Amino acid sequence: MEFLKNHPFAVKTYFENSIVLTYAIAKEELEGLIPECLTLDTFDDKWAFIALAMVNTKGLRPKGFPKFMGNNFFLIGYRVFVRYTDKSGKRLRGLYILKSETNKHKMSFFGNIFTHYNYTTTDITYDNEDSNLTISSKKSGLNVVMDINQDGVPLPNGSPFREWKEARRFAGPLPFTFTYNKEKKEVLIIEGVRQNWKPVPLAVKKAEVGFLKTKHFKNIILANAFVVSNVPYYWKKGKIEAWS
C-alpha cells in the first residue's frame, strides 16, 4: 500500500488565511536535513531557510468531489526551501517537508495514508482579539503572537533581507513540494496551483516555536512574516521520477 502515499489524486481546498514565518539559518546547519537529490535554496550564499506555515483550510477534499464532502482543518507545517533539477534539466524551486501537524485526528490519519508529510495531531488554539492574532499549542510548544492591523511593517530585526521585495522570494508556499525514496532513488514531485496570491507583511510580536528549539540551531533569525487570505488552492496528483 506504499503507493498510496505518493499523492495519488489531486486535492482541493481554500485557504481562509495562510501565515508563514520564515527563519534564516546558516546553510551548513541545514545541509544534513535534506535528501541527496535536493539542494538548499540560499540567499547571499550564506543563509538557508525553514518556513513555519500555519494555514486555516476550508473544504479540503479530493479535487472533483462536491464542496459538502470537504473538511475544515488547521494545518501547521515545517518546510525547508530547496531546489531540484528534474530529468529535463529544469530547475524547480520548492519545499521539503520536515514535519506536519493538524488539529484533527481525521486529517492526521488520512494525511499519513495519502502523503509522506509526517502528520501528527496536536492542540491548536487560534485567538483573534483586537489587533492581535495568537496561534498556540501547548503540546507542540508553539506560541506566536502577531499584530494583524499594523501598517508599514518593518522587516524583523536582524533579517538578512534588505527589503520586502527580497523577502517575498521566500514567502512560501512555493510551486513544488518534494519527497524522496532513498531506497528506490525516486523523487515525488507535487505541484501546487494557487489564485489570488497577495502576501502582506506581518508584524510578529512573539514567536516561540518548540519544533525549531529541538533542532538546536546556532544561527537562526526570523527573516520575514507574511499572511495571504482567501486563496483557492489545489495540489496536482504526485509525479514520480528516478534520480541518479
C-alpha positions in Angstrom: 0.0 0.0 0.0 3.0 2.3 0.0 2.0 3.7 -3.4 -1.0 5.4 -1.7 1.4 7.8 0.0 2.5 9.2 -3.4 -0.3 11.8 -3.5 -2.4 9.5 -5.9 -5.0 12.2 -6.7 -5.4 15.9 -6.8 -6.6 17.7 -3.7 -8.5 21.0 -3.5 -9.0 23.4 -0.6 -9.5 27.1 0.2 -7.0 29.0 2.4 -9.0 31.2 4.6 -5.6 32.5 5.6 -2.1 31.2 5.5 0.5 32.7 7.8 4.2 32.0 7.1 7.1 32.8 9.3 10.4 32.2 7.5 13.6 31.6 9.5 17.1 32.2 8.1 19.6 29.6 9.3 23.3 29.2 8.4 23.2 26.9 5.4 25.8 24.5 6.9 23.2 23.7 9.7 20.5 22.6 7.2 22.5 20.6 4.7 22.0 17.4 6.8 18.2 17.8 6.9 17.6 17.4 3.2 18.0 14.3 0.9 20.8 13.9 -1.6 18.5 14.8 -4.6 17.9 18.3 -3.3 20.0 21.4 -2.8 19.3 24.3 -0.4 17.7 27.4 -1.8 20.0 30.0 -0.4 20.4 33.8 -0.1 23.8 35.5 -0.4 25.3 32.0 -0.4 25.1 32.1 3.4 21.5 31.6 4.5 19.1 28.7 4.0 15.5 28.8 5.2 12.8 27.0 7.2 9.2 28.1 6.9 6.7 27.7 9.6 3.3 27.7 7.8 0.1 28.0 9.8 -2.9 27.5 7.5 -6.6 27.7 8.1 -8.2 25.5 5.4 -11.8 25.1 4.3 -13.4 22.4 2.3 -10.3 20.2 1.9 -11.2 17.3 -0.4 -10.2 15.3 -3.4 -10.4 17.6 -6.5 -13.7 16.9 -8.3 -15.6 16.0 -5.2 -18.5 18.3 -4.2 -17.9 21.0 -1.7 -20.1 19.5 1.0 -17.7 16.5 1.2 -14.8 18.7 2.2 -13.5 19.2 5.7 -12.1 22.2 7.6 -8.6 21.7 9.2 -5.9 23.9 10.7 -2.5 22.8 9.4 1.0 23.6 10.7 4.0 22.7 8.6 7.8 23.0 8.9 9.4 23.1 5.4 12.9 23.7 4.1 13.3 25.9 1.0 15.0 23.8 -1.7 15.8 23.4 -5.4 15.6 20.3 -7.6 16.7 19.7 -11.2 14.3 17.4 -13.0 15.1 14.9 -15.8 14.5 17.6 -18.5 17.1 19.9 -16.8 14.5 22.3 -15.5 15.4 23.8 -12.1 12.4 23.8 -9.7 12.0 25.8 -6.5 10.1 24.1 -3.8 9.8 22.8 -0.2 11.0 19.7 1.6 8.7 18.6 4.5 10.3 18.1 7.9 7.1 17.8 10.0 3.3 18.5 9.7 0.7 19.0 12.4 -3.1 19.3 12.4 -5.9 19.9 14.9 -7.9 16.9 13.9 -7.2 13.1 14.0 -9.1 12.7 10.7 -6.6 14.8 8.8 -3.6 13.1 10.5 -5.0 9.7 9.7 -5.8 10.2 6.0 -2.8 12.6 5.6 -0.4 9.8 6.6 -2.1 7.3 4.2 -2.0 9.5 1.1 1.1 11.6 1.7 4.7 11.5 3.2 4.0 14.6 5.2 4.5 13.1 8.6 1.3 14.3 10.3 0.7 14.3 14.0 -2.3 15.6 15.8 -1.9 18.4 18.3 -3.9 21.0 20.2 -4.1 24.3 18.3 -5.7 27.5 19.6 -6.5 30.3 17.2 -7.3 33.5 19.0 -8.1 36.8 17.1 -8.6 39.6 19.6 -8.5 43.3 18.7 -5.4 43.6 16.5 -3.6 40.6 18.0 -3.7 37.2 16.4 -2.4 34.4 18.6 -1.7 30.8 17.4 -0.6 28.4 20.1 -0.2 24.8 21.0 0.7 23.6 24.5 1.6 20.1 23.2 3.8 21.5 20.5 5.4 24.3 22.4 4.1 26.9 19.9 3.1 30.4 20.8 3.1 33.0 18.0 1.6 36.5 18.5 1.1 38.9 15.6 -0.3 42.4 15.1 -2.5 41.9 12.0 -3.5 45.6 11.7 -0.1 47.3 11.7 0.8 49.3 8.6 4.3 49.9 7.3 5.6 46.8 8.9 9.4 46.7 9.0 11.5 43.6 8.4 12.3 41.7 11.6 15.4 42.8 13.4 18.5 41.1 12.0 16.7 39.8 8.9 19.2 39.0 6.1 16.9 40.7 3.6 17.4 44.3 2.7 13.8 45.0 1.6 10.4 43.2 1.5 10.9 42.6 -2.3 13.8 40.3 -1.5 11.9 38.7 1.4 8.9 37.8 -0.8 11.0 35.3 -2.7 11.0 33.2 0.5 7.3 33.8 1.5 6.1 30.3 0.7 4.4 28.1 -0.2 6.5 27.6 -3.4 5.1 25.9 -6.5 6.5 22.5 -5.7 6.9 20.1 -2.8 9.4 17.2 -2.9 9.8 13.9 -1.1 12.4 11.3 -1.7 12.5 7.5 -1.6 16.2 6.8 -0.8 16.0 3.0 -1.4 14.4 3.4 -4.8 16.1 6.7 -5.6 12.8 8.2 -6.6 11.7 11.8 -6.3 8.0 12.6 -5.7 7.1 16.0 -7.1 3.8 17.6 -6.1 2.8 20.9 -7.8 0.5 23.4 -6.1 -1.7 25.7 -8.1 -3.0 28.9 -6.4 -5.1 32.0 -7.2 -5.3 35.5 -5.6 -1.8 35.2 -4.1 -1.0 38.5 -2.4 1.4 38.2 0.6 1.0 41.0 3.1 3.8 41.6 5.7 3.0 40.8 9.3 4.4 42.2 12.5 5.5 39.4 14.8 5.4 40.4 18.5 6.3 37.0 19.9 7.4 33.6 18.4 8.1 30.6 20.4 8.5 27.5 18.2 9.1 24.2 20.0 10.0 22.2 16.9 12.8 24.6 16.0 14.1 24.6 19.5 14.6 20.8 19.3 17.0 21.3 16.4 19.4 23.4 18.5 20.3 25.7 15.6 23.2 28.0 16.5 22.5 30.7 13.9 18.7 31.3 13.4 16.9 34.5 12.7 13.3 35.4 11.9 13.7 36.7 8.3 10.2 37.6 7.3 6.5 37.0 8.1 3.6 37.2 5.6 -0.1 36.4 5.5 -2.3 35.6 2.5 -6.1 35.4 2.7 -8.9 34.0 0.7 -6.9 31.8 -1.6 -8.3 29.0 -3.8 -5.6 26.3 -3.8 -5.1 22.8 -5.1 -2.3 20.2 -5.4 -1.9 18.2 -8.5 -1.5 14.4 -8.5 2.0 13.4 -7.5 4.6 12.8 -10.2 7.5 10.3 -9.6 10.8 10.3 -11.5 14.0 8.4 -11.0 17.0 10.2 -9.7 20.7 9.3 -10.0 
